[in-house]
Amino acid sequence: MAFAWKAAGLTYNRYIAVASRVVRRSLKEDKRIAAERRGESELRFAKWENGKQGDIKNLAQANRAAAAELAAKASS
């Protein structure tokens, strides 16, 4: 028997993210705010070219910029 999250087409990491968000949202206000803060993460990356590190960028901001660029290309 397959797991329900697998049958729904989710990866395990995505399933855990959804479950965590549901639990955090079900908490009372004071506990919820503290739990949401713990749930945030900030990832950064840098592109390396010719053995040299490029600018360090925030992953969330880079994803938003790439999505906006893709949407702009699709609409034109």
N, C-alpha and C positions, 0 to 999 in steps of 0.2 A: 504494500500500500504506500503510495507516494504521500509526502507531506503536503498539507493544504497550500502552503506558500509556494511550493514547487509546482503544484497543479495549477495555481493561479498565474504562473509565468513570472514569479518574482525570484530574484536572487536572495540568498540568505541575508546579505547585508541590507538590502532594501526592506526586507521583511522586518528585520530588527529596528531599522530606522522608523518605519511606520508604527510598529508596536510601541517604541519608546515615546514617540510623539503623542500617541493616544493616551498613554499613562500619564505623561506630563500635563496634558490638557485636562485630565480628570481630577487633578489635585486641587486642594483649596488654594485661594489666591496667594497667600504668603509663601506656601511651600512650592506652588507652581512657578512663581517668579524665580526662586532660587534654583529650581530644577532646570528651567529653561536656560538660565545662564550657564549651568554646567554642561548643557547639551550643545552649546555653540562651539564651533571649532574654527580656527583660522589657519588655513593652509597657504603656504607660499611656495613658489617655485622659481627657478631660474633656468633659462635656456643656455646651454653651453655650445659654443662654436669655436673650432680651432683651438681647443684646450683652454679657452677663457670663458669665465662666467659672465653672463649678461645681466641685465637688470633683474632684481628680485621683484616679483609681482604677486599680488594677492590672487589666489585661485578663483574665489567667488567673483571678484571684479573682472577678471580675465574671461570667465565663462559668460558673464552678462554682456561684456563687450563683443565677444564672438557671436553670441546669439543675436544681438542687435544688428551686427554686420551681416549675418546670414539672412535675417528678416528683411533687411534693406535690399539685399541682392535679389531675394525672392519676389519682392513687390515691384521691382523695376523690370 
